[in-house]
């Protein structure tokens, strides 16, 4: 790993590089009279209160005190590939969880119990990525207790449709009376073709504006963040959470919000969500316009692959993503504990 610039080691990353792949060297102590160093390569997933978090390719994380940094740099992105990326189910589950993060999380073995004040199923469900460390009945009892303490239903998200998914767990939950809800498809694509999509703003529009925070007009069109009094604090924390988050807005000729979208960049992955077009602005290519602009931003940050999640009964969205070049990777659905269900 080469860090030297003009013969000197330098820290050449900042908080603005969150979401990018980086290489860092840190001081870990003294070894026989000489400083001891450790190197790490991975995605810079956060940099808060003087602590960096780096997620390696295998999904493990390392936390590094800012004061221990000796050298660091952004790893130049590989030339974007135009083929659909290869990925395991667990990798995508972990990336998606970081891209739509819960506010509160607790580990139960290899399961993660997540809560965010009830804002979205994704942020208020158990992510089971292995063994809960308890017999299943005992683990489910703990899950129900944990969510009851927060006034939330006990829900587990189960991946399906691939050899490395959660088919066995889904069957066990069904046998115990946990109801199936909201079947969803996870779809993926190479990123570069999305940035090349033919798209132009409609007459009178200024095109796509990108920002780090969702404005009031963005939230108004999204319209899923709370009651009429405005978005809840929990909803805003989830929406703005993630390694490197961007919000896209397109204004129409009348100045109103015509289309929106959300992007989160996490290493090689770019996650697309909240793609909405105002009813009176549809069939003008605005969804494609937003997708292309967000894909271009993701390429600039070193991503090469794209993913999104769409409910299986949303025929209009599925047709759009077909046209954009997304293909199915796996599915998932939620299992909700039924009151008085058997174990």
C-alpha positions in Angstrom: 0.0 0.0 0.0 1.6 3.3 -1.1 0.8 6.4 0.9 3.8 8.6 0.4 3.5 11.9 -1.4 6.8 13.6 -2.0 8.4 11.3 0.5 5.9 12.1 3.3 3.0 10.1 4.6 -0.2 12.1 4.4 -3.8 11.9 5.4 -5.6 12.7 2.2 -9.2 11.9 3.1 -11.9 14.1 4.8 -15.5 13.7 6.0 -16.6 14.5 2.5 -15.2 11.1 1.4 -17.7 9.1 3.4 -19.1 6.4 1.1 -15.9 6.0 -0.9 -13.4 3.2 -0.8 -10.3 4.2 1.2 -7.0 2.8 2.3 -5.7 3.9 5.7 -2.7 3.3 8.0 -3.1 3.8 11.7 -0.7 3.7 14.7 -1.5 0.7 16.9 1.3 0.9 19.4 5.0 0.5 19.9 6.8 -2.6 18.7 10.4 -3.1 20.0 11.2 0.5 19.9 9.6 1.3 16.5 6.0 2.4 15.9 3.6 -0.4 15.0 1.1 0.2 12.2 -2.0 -1.5 10.8 -3.4 -1.0 7.4 -7.1 -1.3 6.4 -8.9 -1.1 3.1 -12.7 -0.7 2.8 -15.6 1.7 2.5 -15.5 4.8 4.8 -19.0 4.4 6.2 -19.0 7.1 8.8 -16.7 9.7 10.4 -18.3 11.0 13.6 -17.0 12.6 16.8 -13.4 11.8 15.9 -14.0 8.1 15.0 -13.9 6.6 11.5 -15.7 3.4 10.7 -14.5 1.4 7.7 -16.4 -1.6 6.3 -14.2 -4.2 4.7 -15.2 -6.3 1.6 -16.2 -9.2 3.8 -18.6 -7.1 5.8 -16.6 -6.7 8.9 -16.0 -3.2 10.3 -13.1 -1.5 12.0 -13.3 1.7 14.1 -10.3 4.0 14.0 -9.6 7.0 16.2 -8.9 10.1 14.0 -5.9 10.8 16.2 -4.4 7.4 15.3 -4.4 8.1 11.5 -0.9 8.2 10.0 -1.8 8.1 6.3 -5.0 7.7 4.3 -6.2 8.1 0.7 -9.2 7.4 -1.5 -8.7 4.3 -3.6 -9.3 5.2 -7.3 -12.4 3.6 -8.6 -12.0 0.8 -11.1 -13.2 1.4 -14.6 -17.0 1.1 -14.5 -18.2 -2.3 -15.7 -21.3 -2.5 -17.9 -22.3 -6.0 -16.9 -24.7 -6.8 -14.1 -22.6 -7.3 -11.0 -22.2 -10.7 -9.2 -23.3 -10.5 -5.5 -24.4 -12.7 -2.7 -27.7 -12.2 -0.9 -26.0 -11.4 2.4 -23.8 -8.7 0.8 -26.9 -7.0 -0.6 -28.8 -7.4 2.7 -26.0 -5.7 4.6 -25.5 -2.9 2.1 -29.2 -2.2 2.0 -29.3 -2.1 5.9 -26.5 0.4 6.0 -28.3 2.5 3.3 -31.6 2.7 5.2 -30.4 2.5 8.8 -32.4 2.0 11.9 -32.0 4.5 14.7 -31.8 1.8 17.4 -30.2 -1.6 16.9 -29.4 -4.5 19.2 -27.6 -7.8 18.3 -29.1 -11.2 19.1 -26.4 -13.5 18.0 -26.1 -12.9 14.2 -29.6 -11.3 14.1 -30.0 -7.5 14.4 -33.1 -6.1 16.0 -33.9 -2.7 14.5 -36.2 0.1 15.4 -36.9 3.7 14.1 -40.1 4.8 15.7 -42.2 2.8 13.3 -41.0 4.6 10.1 -40.9 1.9 7.4 -40.8 -1.8 7.8 -37.2 -1.9 6.7 -36.0 0.1 9.7 -38.3 -1.6 12.2 -37.7 -5.3 11.6 -35.3 -8.0 12.5 -32.5 -8.7 10.0 -31.6 -12.4 10.5 -28.1 -13.0 9.0 -27.3 -16.3 10.6 -27.7 -17.9 14.0 -29.5 -15.9 16.7 -27.4 -17.7 19.4 -30.5 -19.2 21.0 -33.0 -21.9 20.1 -35.5 -20.4 17.6 -38.4 -20.4 20.1 -36.4 -18.5 22.7 -35.1 -16.1 20.0 -38.6 -15.3 18.8 -39.7 -14.8 22.4 -36.9 -12.2 22.8 -37.9 -10.6 19.5 -41.5 -10.2 20.6 -40.5 -8.8 24.0 -38.0 -6.3 22.4 -40.6 -4.9 20.0 -43.4 -4.8 22.6 -41.2 -2.7 24.8 -41.1 -0.1 22.0 -44.8 -0.3 21.1 -44.0 -1.9 17.7 -45.2 -5.2 16.1 -42.6 -8.0 16.0 -41.5 -8.3 12.4 -38.7 -10.3 10.8 -37.6 -9.7 7.2 -36.7 -13.0 5.3 -34.9 -13.2 2.0 -36.1 -15.8 -0.5 -35.4 -17.0 -4.0 -31.7 -18.0 -3.9 -29.7 -20.9 -2.4 -28.1 -18.5 0.2 -31.4 -16.9 1.3 -33.7 -17.6 4.3 -36.1 -20.2 2.9 -35.8 -22.4 6.0 -36.4 -19.6 8.4 -39.5 -18.5 6.4 -40.9 -22.0 6.6 -40.3 -22.2 10.4 -42.0 -18.8 10.9 -45.0 -19.9 8.8 -45.3 -23.1 10.8 -45.3 -20.9 14.0 -48.1 -18.7 12.7 -46.1 -15.6 11.7 -48.1 -13.9 8.9 -46.4 -13.0 5.5 -46.6 -9.4 4.4 -45.3 -7.1 1.7 -43.4 -9.2 -0.8 -40.6 -7.2 -2.4 -38.0 -7.7 -5.1 -34.4 -6.6 -4.9 -33.2 -5.7 -8.3 -29.7 -4.9 -9.5 -28.0 -3.3 -12.5 -24.6 -2.2 -13.7 -24.3 1.5 -12.9 -22.6 2.9 -16.0 -25.5 2.2 -18.4 -27.9 4.1 -16.0 -25.7 7.2 -16.2 -25.9 7.0 -20.0 -29.7 6.9 -20.2 -31.0 9.4 -22.7 -32.7 12.0 -20.6 -33.4 15.7 -20.8 -35.3 18.1 -18.6 -38.8 19.1 -19.8 -39.3 22.6 -21.2 -39.0 25.3 -18.5 -37.3 23.0 -16.0 -33.9 23.7 -14.6 -33.0 20.0 -14.5 -32.0 17.9 -11.5 -30.7 19.5 -8.3 -28.8 17.4 -5.9 -28.4 18.1 -2.1 -27.3 16.4 1.0 -30.6 17.1 2.9 -34.2 16.7 1.8 -35.9 20.0 1.5 -39.5 20.7 2.4 -40.6 20.3 -1.2 -38.8 17.0 -1.5 -40.5 15.7 1.7 -43.9 17.0 0.5 -43.8 14.9 -2.7 -42.4 11.9 -0.8 -45.2 12.2 1.7 -44.4 9.2 3.9 -42.6 10.8 6.8 -45.3 11.5 9.3 -48.6 13.3 9.8 -49.7 16.6 8.3 -47.5 18.5 10.8 -44.4 17.5 8.9 -41.8 14.7 9.0 -40.9 13.1 12.3 -37.4 13.3 13.7 -37.1 9.5 13.3 -38.1 9.6 9.6 -35.5 12.3 8.9 -32.8 10.3 10.7 -33.5 7.3 8.6 -33.7 9.2 5.3 -30.4 11.1 5.9 -28.6 8.1 7.4 -26.2 6.0 5.3 -22.6 6.3 4.1 -23.1 9.0 1.4 -26.6 10.2 0.8 -28.0 12.4 -1.9 -31.4 13.8 -2.6 -32.5 14.7 -6.2 -35.2 17.3 -7.0 -36.7 18.4 -10.3 -38.8 21.5 -10.5 -41.5 21.9 -13.1 -42.0 25.0 -15.3 -44.5 26.3 -12.6 -41.8 26.1 -9.9 -43.5 23.1 -8.2 -41.7 19.8 -7.4 -42.1 17.5 -10.4 -39.9 14.6 -9.3 -37.6 13.4 -6.5 -35.2 10.5 -5.8 -32.8 9.3 -3.1 -29.3 7.8 -3.6 -26.9 6.2 -1.1 -23.4 5.3 -2.1 -21.6 2.5 -0.2 -18.4 1.4 -1.8 -19.2 -0.3 -5.2 -23.0 -0.1 -4.5 -25.4 2.7 -5.3 -28.8 2.3 -3.8 -31.8 4.1 -5.4 -35.0 4.8 -3.5 -37.9 7.2 -3.1 -38.2 7.7 -6.9 -41.4 9.7 -7.2 -43.0 11.8 -10.0 -45.8 14.2 -9.4 -49.1 13.0 -10.9 -49.3 16.0 -13.3 -45.7 15.5 -14.5 -45.8 11.9 -15.5 -44.9 10.4 -18.9 -42.2 13.1 -19.4 -39.2 11.0 -18.7 -38.6 12.5 -15.3 -38.0 9.2 -13.6 -35.3 8.4 -16.1 -33.8 11.9 -15.7 -33.5 11.5 -12.0 -32.0 8.0 -12.2 -29.4 9.2 -14.7 -28.4 12.1 -12.6 -28.1 10.1 -9.4 -26.1 7.3 -11.3 -23.7 9.9 -12.6 -23.1 11.2 -9.0 -22.6 7.6 -7.8 -20.0 6.9 -10.6 -18.2 10.1 -9.5 -18.0 8.6 -6.0 -16.5 5.3 -7.2 -19.6 3.0 -7.3 -20.1 0.6 -10.1 -23.3 -1.4 -9.3 -26.9 -0.3 -8.5 -29.6 -1.8 -6.5 -33.2 -1.0 -5.5 -36.2 -2.5 -3.8 -39.7 -2.6 -5.2 -42.9 -4.2 -4.0 -43.8 -7.2 -6.1 -47.3 -6.0 -6.8 -46.2 -2.5 -8.1 -46.6 -3.2 -11.8 -45.9 0.3 -12.9 -42.6 0.5 -11.1 -41.5 -3.0 -12.2 -42.1 -2.0 -15.8 -40.1 1.2 -15.4 -37.1 -0.7 -13.8 -37.3 -3.3 -16.6 -36.9 -0.5 -19.1 -34.0 1.0 -17.1 -32.2 -2.3 -17.2 -32.6 -3.7 -13.7 -33.0 -7.4 -13.2 -34.2 -9.5 -10.2 -31.6 -10.7 -7.7 -33.7 -12.0 -4.8 -36.9 -11.4 -3.0 -37.9 -10.8 0.5 -41.0 -10.4 2.6 -41.9 -9.7 6.2 -43.1 -12.1 8.8 -45.2 -10.5 11.5 -46.0 -12.3 14.8 -49.6 -13.1 15.1 -51.2 -12.5 18.5 -51.5 -15.9 20.2 -49.5 -17.6 17.4 -48.0 -20.9 18.2 -44.3 -21.5 18.7 
